[in-house]
Amino acid sequence: MSEFHIRCERKDIPPYVIIVGNPDRATRISENFLKEGKLINSYRSLLTYTGYYKDLRVTVSTTGMGAPSTAIVLEELIHLGGKVFIRVGSAGGINPEIDVGDIVVATGSIRDDGTTPKYLPLSFPAVPDFNVLSKLVKVSKEFSNRVFYGVVGSSDAFYIPYDDKTLKKLVESNVQAVEMESGCVFIVSQRRGVKSGAIFAIDGNVTLGKIKPKGTEEKYKEGETIAIKIALETLLRMYHEENKK
């Protein structure tokens, strides 16, 4: 029996899953990084593909934007057998040293959303699985020398910017970037007993007032490509580690 929103069945979803907010990113990953990538859901534009990265059977699934949609898709993927999830997304830099095309690996998320308190109280930290994080850190160093590690903000309100006072506090507290879904991914994963991590390509810098600056699309795409490769390679190594004979 298929799920309500991602019309997939258990046979369609392996334990290792990449989740993305943007359906175009899901298609890009399937077409350019997977062998035998097959579209298994297009309902509600939550495009979901399953194929192979080297010898790893992997799903790439679209969550849509924000915590509510992300929670729904993640819950359904877990119902179908997903065990290890890596979110690959875009984010705006908070750290003034971060530029377009750089990579951020989240070590935790600020829970500035309305969904996760339904799962766990705000006093519960939103953090990735330690093994997923450790491998993301190790693999990322092999792919780029422009990788930053730290806490990210995870906010529901894309068009409500941080005020100057809050932004100053975030910079002083070494927050690296802001996006919309990682806090939800970490909390739902903790609540449901699965593993997750998150990696981002930077598309601008909020602190510097550079919001998706013109002429940087190619630079961002290069960063996105690196983030995708890091995520896939991380899942592959986890698969090999967990399936040692």
C-alpha positions as CSV (number, residue, x, y, z in Angstrom):
1,M,0.0,0.0,0.0
2,S,1.4,3.4,-1.0
3,E,1.6,6.4,1.3
4,F,-0.8,9.4,1.2
5,H,1.6,12.0,-0.3
6,I,4.5,10.1,-1.8
7,R,2.7,7.4,-3.8
8,C,5.5,4.8,-3.3
9,E,5.5,1.3,-1.9
10,R,8.0,-0.4,0.5
11,K,9.8,-2.1,-2.4
12,D,10.6,1.3,-3.9
13,I,12.5,2.8,-1.0
14,P,15.9,1.4,0.2
15,P,17.3,2.3,3.6
16,Y,19.6,5.1,2.2
17,V,17.9,8.3,1.2
18,I,18.9,11.7,-0.1
19,I,16.2,14.4,0.7
20,V,16.0,17.7,-1.1
21,G,13.6,20.6,-1.0
22,N,13.7,21.4,-4.7
23,P,12.2,18.9,-7.1
24,D,14.6,20.1,-9.8
25,R,17.5,19.1,-7.6
26,A,16.0,15.6,-7.2
27,T,15.8,15.3,-11.0
28,R,19.3,16.6,-11.4
29,I,20.7,14.1,-9.0
30,S,18.9,11.2,-10.6
31,E,19.9,12.1,-14.2
32,N,23.5,13.0,-13.5
33,F,24.6,11.0,-10.5
34,L,22.6,7.8,-10.4
35,K,22.5,4.7,-12.7
36,E,19.1,3.3,-13.6
37,G,17.4,6.2,-11.9
38,K,13.7,5.7,-12.0
39,L,10.9,8.2,-11.2
40,I,8.6,6.4,-8.7
41,N,6.5,9.4,-7.5
42,S,5.4,12.7,-9.0
43,Y,2.2,13.2,-7.0
44,R,2.1,16.7,-5.5
45,S,5.4,17.4,-7.3
46,L,7.2,15.5,-4.5
47,L,9.4,13.9,-7.1
48,T,11.0,10.7,-5.9
49,Y,13.6,8.6,-7.7
50,T,15.4,5.4,-6.9
51,G,18.5,4.2,-8.6
52,Y,22.1,3.3,-7.9
53,Y,25.2,5.3,-6.9
54,K,28.0,2.8,-7.6
55,D,26.8,-0.3,-5.8
56,L,24.5,1.5,-3.4
57,R,20.7,1.5,-4.1
58,V,19.5,4.9,-3.1
59,T,16.4,7.0,-3.2
60,V,16.3,10.8,-3.8
61,S,13.1,12.3,-2.6
62,T,11.6,15.9,-2.6
63,T,10.3,17.2,0.6
64,G,9.1,20.6,-0.6
65,M,9.8,23.7,1.4
66,G,9.5,24.1,5.2
67,A,9.1,21.9,8.2
68,P,5.5,20.7,7.8
69,S,6.0,19.3,4.3
70,T,9.4,17.9,5.3
71,A,7.9,16.1,8.3
72,I,5.2,14.5,6.2
73,V,7.6,13.2,3.6
74,L,10.2,12.1,6.1
75,E,7.5,10.2,8.1
76,E,6.3,8.4,4.9
77,L,9.8,7.5,3.8
78,I,10.5,6.1,7.3
79,H,7.2,4.1,7.0
80,L,8.5,2.6,3.7
81,G,11.9,1.5,5.2
82,G,14.2,4.6,5.0
83,K,16.8,4.4,7.7
84,V,19.6,6.9,6.9
85,F,18.8,10.3,5.5
86,I,20.9,13.2,4.3
87,R,19.4,16.5,3.4
88,V,21.1,18.3,0.5
89,G,19.9,21.8,0.2
90,S,20.7,25.5,-0.3
91,A,21.3,28.0,2.5
92,G,22.1,31.6,3.1
93,G,25.4,32.3,4.9
94,I,25.4,33.9,8.3
95,N,29.1,33.7,8.9
96,P,30.5,36.7,7.1
97,E,33.4,34.6,5.8
98,I,31.1,32.3,3.8
99,D,30.6,33.0,0.1
100,V,28.4,31.7,-2.7
101,G,29.4,28.1,-3.6
102,D,30.9,27.3,-0.2
103,I,29.7,24.2,1.7
104,V,28.2,24.0,5.2
105,V,27.8,20.8,7.1
106,A,25.3,21.2,10.0
107,T,26.4,20.1,13.4
108,G,23.0,21.2,14.9
109,S,20.0,23.4,14.1
110,I,18.2,26.3,15.8
111,R,14.6,25.2,16.0
112,D,12.8,28.3,14.8
113,D,9.8,26.5,13.4
114,G,6.3,25.5,14.5
115,T,6.4,21.8,13.6
116,T,9.1,20.2,15.7
117,P,7.6,21.2,19.2
118,K,4.8,18.8,18.3
119,Y,7.5,16.0,18.3
120,L,9.8,17.0,21.1
121,P,10.0,20.0,23.5
122,L,12.2,23.0,22.4
123,S,14.7,22.0,25.2
124,F,15.6,18.9,23.1
125,P,18.5,19.7,20.8
126,A,18.2,19.3,17.0
127,V,21.4,17.4,16.1
128,P,22.4,15.0,13.4
129,D,23.4,11.4,13.9
130,F,27.0,11.3,15.1
131,N,28.1,8.7,12.6
132,V,26.4,10.5,9.7
133,L,28.0,13.8,10.8
134,S,31.4,12.2,11.3
135,K,31.4,10.8,7.8
136,L,30.1,14.0,6.2
137,V,33.0,15.9,7.8
138,K,35.6,13.3,6.7
139,V,34.2,13.1,3.1
140,S,33.7,16.8,2.7
141,K,37.4,17.4,3.4
142,E,38.3,15.2,0.4
143,F,36.1,17.2,-2.0
144,S,36.6,20.8,-1.0
145,N,38.7,23.2,1.0
146,R,35.7,25.6,1.4
147,V,33.7,23.7,3.9
148,F,32.3,25.2,7.1
149,Y,31.0,23.2,10.1
150,G,28.6,24.4,12.7
151,V,25.1,25.3,13.8
152,V,22.5,26.5,11.3
153,G,19.3,28.4,11.8
154,S,16.2,26.5,10.6
155,S,13.3,29.0,10.2
156,D,9.8,28.8,8.8
157,A,9.6,32.5,7.7
158,F,11.7,32.9,4.5
159,Y,10.5,36.5,3.9
160,I,10.8,37.7,7.5
161,P,14.5,38.5,7.8
162,Y,16.4,38.5,11.1
163,D,16.6,42.0,12.7
164,D,20.0,43.5,13.2
165,K,20.2,42.6,16.9
166,T,19.3,38.9,16.3
167,L,21.7,38.7,13.3
168,K,24.5,40.1,15.4
169,K,23.9,37.5,18.1
170,L,23.9,34.7,15.5
171,V,27.2,35.9,14.1
172,E,28.8,36.2,17.5
173,S,27.5,32.7,18.3
174,N,29.2,31.2,15.2
175,V,26.0,30.3,13.5
176,Q,27.1,29.4,9.9
177,A,23.9,29.7,7.8
178,V,20.1,29.7,7.7
179,E,17.7,27.5,5.9
180,M,14.3,25.9,6.5
181,E,14.3,22.2,7.0
182,S,17.3,20.7,8.9
183,G,15.9,21.2,12.4
184,C,12.8,19.2,11.4
185,V,14.9,16.5,9.7
186,F,17.0,16.0,12.9
187,I,14.0,16.1,15.3
188,V,11.8,13.7,13.3
189,S,14.8,11.4,12.9
190,Q,15.5,11.4,16.6
191,R,11.8,10.8,17.4
192,R,11.5,7.9,15.0
193,G,14.8,6.3,15.7
194,V,16.5,6.8,12.3
195,K,19.8,8.5,11.3
196,S,20.1,11.9,9.5
197,G,22.5,14.6,8.5
198,A,22.5,17.8,6.4
199,I,24.8,19.5,4.0
200,F,24.2,22.8,2.1
201,A,25.5,24.8,-0.8
202,I,25.6,28.5,0.0
203,D,23.6,30.8,-2.4
204,G,24.2,34.1,-0.7
205,N,25.1,35.8,2.6
206,V,22.4,37.3,4.8
207,T,24.9,39.1,7.1
208,L,26.5,40.9,4.1
209,G,23.1,41.6,2.5
210,K,24.0,39.4,-0.5
211,I,20.7,37.6,-1.1
212,K,21.2,35.3,-4.1
213,P,23.5,37.9,-5.8
214,K,23.2,38.2,-9.6
215,G,25.9,36.5,-11.7
216,T,26.6,33.8,-9.1
217,E,24.3,31.0,-10.4
218,E,27.2,29.0,-11.9
219,K,29.2,29.3,-8.7
220,Y,26.3,28.1,-6.7
221,K,25.7,25.1,-9.0
222,E,29.4,24.1,-8.6
223,G,28.8,24.1,-4.8
224,E,25.6,22.2,-5.2
225,T,27.4,19.5,-7.2
226,I,30.1,19.2,-4.5
227,A,27.4,18.9,-1.8
228,I,25.6,16.2,-3.8
229,K,28.8,14.2,-4.3
230,I,29.7,14.4,-0.6
231,A,26.2,13.2,0.5
232,L,26.2,10.3,-1.9
233,E,29.7,9.2,-1.0
234,T,28.9,9.5,2.7
235,L,25.9,7.2,2.2
236,L,28.0,4.8,0.2
237,R,30.6,4.5,3.0
238,M,28.0,4.1,5.6
239,Y,26.5,1.3,3.5
240,H,29.8,-0.5,3.2
241,E,30.6,-0.1,6.9
242,E,27.2,-1.4,8.0
243,N,27.3,-4.3,5.6
244,K,30.8,-5.6,6.3
245,K,30.9,-9.4,6.2
